[in-house]
Amino acid sequence: AADGRLRSANAAAASQLALPPAELVDRDATALVRAAPALASVFNTIDTHLGSGAREWRDEVRVVRGDQTQVLALRGAALPMVGGAEGGHVVVFDDLTEWNRAQREVAWAEVARRLAHEIKNPLTPIRLASERLRHKLAGALDPERAQVLEKTTQTVIAQVDALKELVDAFADYARTPQLRRDSVDLSALADEVLELYQQAGQVEAERDYAIGLPSVRGDRGRLRQLLHNLIKTAIEADAGHKPALLEVGTHLRDGMVELSVRDHGPGLPAAFDAGWFEPYTTSKPKGTGLGLAIVKRIAEEHGGIVRAENAEGGGARFSLALPMA
């Protein structure tokens, strides 16, 4: 209205602002901010533009609630005068959160694809040249120099292998897979992946699989890749234990089949939020920053959700919830 009070709000506006219509109507910006402090950026922005006298305006604001950030595009326009009195203003807004996230994912995927292509090409020749050098010169050198050659070529080969692992992670993120959906026993699949790490001496796991869980419908290969990334993340977080101590369980939650992986590391970083599931975000000095991004992407391909929280008693717990088949 002309006096700065909100005259009406439709159900879509109330839903996007996560406020009942009754808490919006017949209040000015100051009262609205008091009722919903998290929406201060929205109501203050609207109030500022209304006070400027502009007939039309547009703006973009961010709403932060805990670890979730919502992006709203606001557009306002003055209504025609009625009977000589100001008609007030109408404000329309769109939730751009998912749109912006999708745009970022497309951009990161293109970056990953190009990096994978540019880095992969020279790796094989570097490795072959190092191995050939060692093979040709090892027998012609005295023992001391032969040992230096061996250590040097081993270093080169190890670094090439590390780069190849990085390239594979880039390629995995950039790839648009064709999913082959089957009925998957999530507990059995988790146990299969976990067993590989146990046999390698990397993990000591406590299992808690619910009996009689329904299957999920998904691509077994992609879900296996997701589990590998979750377990690797947990192992890297629990660097203080050799092997890493993990707790892995499955159960029903809110009508979905949920798998959780809990480590005994330092817990989530203080600034951990949804942004840590985006590419190239990591607290590890040697991390690719793609592990959790790949987990989130595969979960969303299957209509699932990934959650992260600090576990009671220490460590972090990552949970994957998938729809029942």
N, C-alpha and C positions, 0 to 999 in steps of 0.2 A: 504494500500500500504506500501512498505518498508519505505517510508519517514514519516509514521505515519498519513497520511491523509486518510480519509474514501473514498474508491473508489466507492462503490455501497452499496445500502441497499434495501432489497425487501419491498413490501407493508406490509407484516406481521410485520416486524421490526418497520417500521414507525408507524404502528397502535399501537403496544404495547408501544412504547415510546411516543405516542401522538404528533409526530412531522411530518410535511410534508417531503417527501423524499428530496425535493429541499433544505431543511434546514440542511440535514445531509451530503450530498455528497460533496466531495472535501474540507473538513475541518479537521483540526487536533483537538486533545482533548481540547486544550485551547479555540479554537474558538467555539467548540461545547458546552463547559460549559458556555461560555458567551451567546450563543444563548438560552440555556435551563438550567438555574442554578439548577432547580429541579433534573436534570439528572447528576449532578456533580459526584455522587457516581458511576454511571455507566461508564462514560467516563474516569474518573480518575483511576478506577480499571483496565479498559482495557489498558490504557496507561502504568500503572505500570507493568502489566504482559508483555506487548510488550517490555518494556525496560529491563526486566529481562533476555531476551534471551531464555526463556523456549520454547521448541518445542510444548508442549501441556500444558494446564492449565485449571483449573475450579475454579469458585468462586460464591458466592451468595451475592447480594446487595439488599438494601432496598431503594425505591424511595418514598419520602414523598411529597405529594401534598395536602396542606391544612389538612383536617382531614382524608385523604385516604392514606394508605400505600400499595405500590406495592412491591412484592418480585420477583426478577428476578434471575434465575440460569444462569450464564454465562459459556460458554466453548469456548476455543480458541485453534487454531492449526496453525502452520506455514505451508505455502504452499510450494510445491517443487520449486527449483530454475529454472528459465527460461532463457536460453541463458547466463548462468553464473551470472545472476543477481538474487537477492532475489525476491521470488514470493509474498512476503507479508504474510498476515495472514487472516484467516477467523474466525469470532466470531459468535457463535450461542447462542441464549438465549431463555429461556422458562419462561412464567409467572406462577409462583407457588402460586400466591396470593390465589386463590380459593382452590387449592389443600391443602395448609397449613391450611386454615380456616376449610376445611372439616375434616382434621385430628384432629384439636383441638376440633371440635364439637363431634367427635366420642369419643375422650379421655374424655372430660367433661361428656358426657352422661354415660360413664362407671363409672366414679367417682360418679355421681349422683345416678346411680342405686345401687351401693354398699352401699353408705351412707344411702339411703332410706331403704334398707334391714336391715342394721345393727342397725339403730336407731329405726325403727318401732317395732321390736320384743318386746322390754321391755316396751313400752309405755302403753299398755293396762293393764298389771299387776300392774304397778306403780299407775295408776289412780284407779283401782279397790281396791288396798290395802289401798290407802288413804281414799277412800269413806267408806270402811269397818271399818277402824280405827275410823273414825268420828262417824259412826253409833253405834259402840260397846261401845265407851267410853264417848260419849257426855252426856248421862244420869247419868253416875256414878261420874261425876266431879262437883265440886262446880262451880258457875257461872263464876268466874274469869278464872279458868283453862279451862272451857268449851269454853270460848271466845278465849283463846289462841289456843286451838285445832282447832276451827273453822277457824280462820285466817290462821293458818299454813297449814291446809289441802286445803283451798281455793287457797293458793299460789302454792302448789304442783300441784293441778289440772290445774290451769291457765298456769303454765309452761309446763305441759304435752301437753295441747292444743296448745300452741305456737310451741312446737316441732313437733306436728302432722301437723301443717300448713307448717312447714319447710319441713317435709318429703313428704307431698303431692306435694310441689313445685319441690323437687328433682325428684319424680316419674313422674310428668308431663313432665319435661325436658327430662328424659331418655326414655320415652315411644315413640315407633314408631307407630303412629296411622294409622288406615285404614280409609282414608277419605271417607265420604259419601257426594258426591257433589250434591247440589241442587241449584236452583235459589234463591238467597238471596237478599232481599231489605236491603241494608246496613244502610240506614237511620232508617228504622223501627227497625232493630236489635239493633242499637246504642241506640235508644230511650227506648227500652225494658230494656236494661242493665242499662241505666242511671236512669230509674224510680226506680229501686231497691235501689240505693244509695240515691235518693231524699227522698223516703219513710222512710229510716233509719235516715234521718237528717244529712247525711254526705256531701251532695253536694247541691249547688244551681247553676243551670245550665242555660246558655243562649244558645238557639238552633238556628241554621241557616242551615236548610236542603234545598238543591236545589230541586225544583219541577221537576218531570218527569225524574229523574235519571234512567238510565238503571240498571238492576240487575247485581250482580256479581255471579259467579258460585263457590260455596265453601261448606265446611262442616260447617253447622250452629253451631254445638257445639264447634268446634275449634275456629271459628271466635268470638263466644261469650266469650270464654276463653281469647282470645287476647284483646277484649274490656275491660274485667274485669281488666286485667293487666295494660292497658293504663290508665284507670280511677284511679286505686289504686296508680299508679305512680304519677298522677297529684294531688291526695288528699294528699299524703305524702309530695309532694313538696310545697303544699300550706298550710303548717301547721299553718301559722299565721291567717288563717280564719277558723272559725267554724260556719257553714259548709264551705267547700272549694268552691271557686268561679271558675267555669269552663265555657269555651266557646266550644261548640261542633258543628261541621258543616260538611256538605257533599257537594261535587261539582265535576264537571268534570275537569280533568287536564291532558293534554298531552294524551288524548284518554283513560284515566283510571278513575275509580271512586275513589275519594279520601275522606277519613274521617280524620278530624283533631280534636285534643283535646288540648286546651290551658289552662294553669293554670295561677295563679297570684302569684307564688312564686318568689324565687330569680333568676330564670333563670338557664341555663345550667352551670355546673362547667367550670372553665376556661380551663381545660385540656380535655374537652369533645371531643371525636372523635369516630370512628367506633368501637374502642375497648370496649366502654361502652355497646355495644350490645352483648358482649361475657359474658359467665357465671361468676358469683361471682365478678362482678365489680359494686360497689355501693358506694355512699357517705353517705348513711344513717347508723347510728350506729346500727340499728336493722334490716336492710334489708338483704334479702337472696342473693341479687345479681343475681337473676334469672328472675326477671320480664321482663326486656327489652330483655333478651336472648330468652325467650319464645315468646315474641311478634315478634321478628325477625324470629324465626324459623317457626312460624305459617304463617307469611306473605310469606316466601319463599316457604312453602308447596303449597301455592295458586298462585305462580308466581307473588307475589306482592313485594312492596318496602316499607321500613319504613324510614322516614326522621325525623330529629330533628333540631330545630333552636330556637334562642331566639326571642320572639315575640316583636313587636314594642309596647312600653309602659310598658314593663316588663313581666316577666314570660317566660315559655318555651312552645313551640308548637310541639307536636308529630303528624306526619301525616302518614296514611296508604293508599297506592295506590294499588288498585286491578284491574286486567283486567276485562273488561265488559264480561258478560255471552255470 
